[in-house]
Amino acid sequence: MKKIGRFLLGFLVIALGLVYLSPIYIMLVNSFKNRAELYENTLALPSSFDFKYYVQAMEKMDFLQSFFNSLFITIVSCLLIVLFSSMTAWMLVRTNDKLSKIIFMTFVATMLIPFQTLMMPLMQFMGKIRDVLGIPMLNTHGGLIFMYIGFGASMAVFLYHGFIKSIPVSLEEAALLDGCSKFGIFWRIVFPLLKPITVTVIILDVIWIWNDYLLPSLVLSDRALRTIPLSTASFFGQFTIQWNLAMAGLTLTIIPVVIFYAAAQKHIIKGVASGSVK
């Protein structure tokens, strides 16, 4: 019975794996087909594995420009989220008064608010900042990064907050007695110990920001500022959709984040578990 149970469990796992991987298969095989082949049989293998559709997709997407735009926005946003969120969580944990608890619960509560309920008021507010203060918040990479910091801080503070609780206060007290400043205590003692949760925060934010379409579509309008997800929208016209080029473009879009995720995935479970239960 145990062997039968293991066999059924293994079969179920393989079947579910195939189901989850089926969209990737459909995307890959159809990225090598012409439109006639694609409409004839979506699941069939292409007649030839020709990369000409990838070349056409890169030209239509202006892939290199969009890639570097996404890379810049993702890297800067993640670094600033890590910087501000780790310091915020550390201060909230170490002060541990009523005000700190209220601020922390406010961060947690904002995680429950859907972005769709905020997007139009947010755009109006950013427009007022531009008009009143003269700070360009719309149609700029800086404005988009600023918004990503705001939306990404809640989850990051939550994860850091739980992880910092596991760090003994005695380490910081010893450094303080040795004459280390608050700034030095955080960067020399605390932050190096946050490596597991920092990697987790970076992974989650990279996947989110790299693949995000909605916020950049609201903020960025110039073609030269477009990110990778925005550039893939060029394949979907009002009357026609270039599915084969779209599949090639989507494949190009997910390759960088898949490589990054595969290289750092071992830190996710460890970091999330440490940050949520300790």
N, C-alpha and C positions, 0 to 999 in steps of 0.2 A: 504493500500500500504506500509506503514511504517513497519507493521508486516511482510509482505511478504519480503520486502527488508532486514530486520534483519535476517529472517529465511535463506534467500539465502546467506547472508554474513556469518552467523554462519556455514552453511553447507560447504561453500567454505573454511573457515578457518579449519574446521575439516578435510576436504578432503586433503588440502595441508599439514596439520599436519601428516596425515597418510602416505602421499607420502614421506615426509621427514624422517619419522621414519621407513619406510619399510626396509632400509638397516640394521638398528639396529635389527629389527625383524629377518631378514634373517640370520644375523650373530649369534644371540643368539640361534635360534632353530637348526641351523646346527652344532653348537658347541657340541650338545648332540647326534648327529647321527653318526652311522658308515658310511663307504664309500658307501655301497650299498643303505642305506636309503637316503643318501644325493643325489646320482645320480638319484634315483627313483623319488623323488618329493622334490624340494628345499624348497617349501613354506609350506609343511605339518609339523605338529608337530612331534617330535620324539616319538618313541615307549616307551622310558623310559628316565627320566632325571637322567642320570648317569654321575657323575663327573670324571670318569676315564680318559676321553680325556683331561680334564684340568690338571690332574696329569701328563699325558704323555707330554702334551704341556710344562708344567713347567720344566720337566726334559730335554726335547730336547732344550728348549730355554736357559737353565741355568738361570731360571727366577730371582732368588734372586740376583745373581751377576749382571745381566743386570739391574735389578730394582735399586739397590743401585748405579750403575754407572750413570744411567739416573737421579736419585735423586740428586746425588752430582753435576753433571754438570749443572742441571737445577737450583738448589738453588744458587750455586756460581755465575753462569752467571747472574741470575736475580738480585742478590744483587749488583754485580759490575756495571751492567747496570744502576740500580737505583742510585747508589752512584755517578758515573761519569756523567751521563746524567743530573741529577738534579743540580749538581754544575755548569756544563757547561751552562745549560739553564739560571740559575740565573745570572751568570756573563754576558751572552749575553744580557739579558734583562736590567740589571742595567747599563752597560756601554753605550749601545744604540748609538754607533757611526757607521761610515760607515764600518769599519772593522768587527764589530760585526754583522752587517746586512749581509755582504758578507759571513761570516762564517755560519750564520744561514741558508741562502739560499742554501749554499753548502750542509748542512745537509739535507735540504728538497729535493734538487735535487737528492741526492744519493738514496732516497727512490724509485725513478723511474727506477733505473737500475736493470734489471733482474739478479738474482744470476747466472744463467746459462752462462751469458756472461763473468763472472769473475772467474768461478770456476777453470779452467785450469791455467790461469795466476796466480791465488792465490796460487795454489798448488806449482807451480814452484817458486814463490817468497818465500813461506814458506820453501821450500827445500833449497833455497840459504841462508836464515837466519840460518838454521841448519848447513850448510856447512861452512859459513863464520864466524858466531859468536859463533857457538857451542851450540846454544839454540835449544833444541828439540821441534820443532813446529808440527811435524807430528807424528802420532801414539802415542799421549799423550793426556790426558784429559786437561792439561794446555793449550796446543796449540788450542784445540777445543774451550775451554772457551774464549780464547783470540779472536778468530774469531767471536764467538757469540757476544761478547761485541762490536766489530766493526760493525757487521751487525744490531745489535739491537739498537745502539745508535741513529740513525737518527730518528726513530719513537718516541723514548722516549724523545729526546731533543725537537722535535716538540710539543709533548703534554705538557711537562713541561713548555716550553716557553710561550704557550698560557695561561696556568694556573697562572704562576707567575705574569703576567701582571695585574691580578686582585687583587694582594696583595698590600696594600697601602705602599708606600715608607716611610711614616711617622713612621711606626712601626720600621723600620730598623734605621731611623735617631734618634729616641728616644733611642734605644738600644746603638747606637754609642755614643750619648751624655753621657750615663751612664757608658761609658768606656768599652763597649763590643767590642771585636775584630771582624774582618771580619769572621773568622772561627766560633766564638761564635754566631754572628748574624745569620749565615746560619743555624746552627744546633739547636739553641735554639729558634729562631723566625720563620724563613722561612720554614725549613723542616717539622716541625709539622703541618703547615698549608697545606702542600702538600699531606696529607694523601689520599684524594679521588683519585687524579691523580696517586699517587704512587701505590695504589691498582690496578688501571686500567692497568698501565704499567706492573705490576707483573703478572696479569691474562693473558694479551695478550702474554707476553714473555714465561710464563709457558706452555701455550697451544702450542706455536710455537716450543720451544726448546724440549719439551717432545715428540712431534710427529714428529720432523724432522728426515728425513732419509738420504737426499742427502749429507749434509755436513759431518755427521759422517761417511758415507760410503766412502767418499774421504779421510778423515783424519785418521780414526782408522782401523787398520788391524788385530791386535792381538785379539783373541777370548775373552781373559780376560777383554778387555777394551770395549767390545761392549755395546751399549745402547739397550733399549727395542725395538725400531723400527728395528735395525740391527738384533737382535736375532730372530724376526719374519720372517726374510728372509730365515731362515733355513728350513722352511716348503715348500719353493718353489724351487724344484730341477730342473735340466736341462731337465729331462724326465718325472718326476712325481711330482705331487703337492698333498700334504696331506691337503685337504681342511677342513676336520673336525678338525684336530689339528690346522690348521691355524686360523679357526674361534674361537676356544677356546683361542689361543694365542692373537688374536686381542682383544677379550673381556677382557682378563687380562690386556692388554695394555691400554685400554681406561678407565677402571674403576677408577684409581687414579685421572686422570685429570677431569673426569666427576664429581667426588665428590668435587674436589677443585673448579671447575667452579660453581657448584650448590651452594656452600657455600658462594661464593664471587660475584655472578653475579649482585647483586643489585648495586654494585659500578661501573659497566662498563659504563652504559649510562650516569650517572651523571659525571663521570670522563672524558669521551671522549667529552661530550658536553661542559664541563667547559674548557677543554684544547684546544678546537678547535675554539671556538667563542669569548672567552673573550680577 
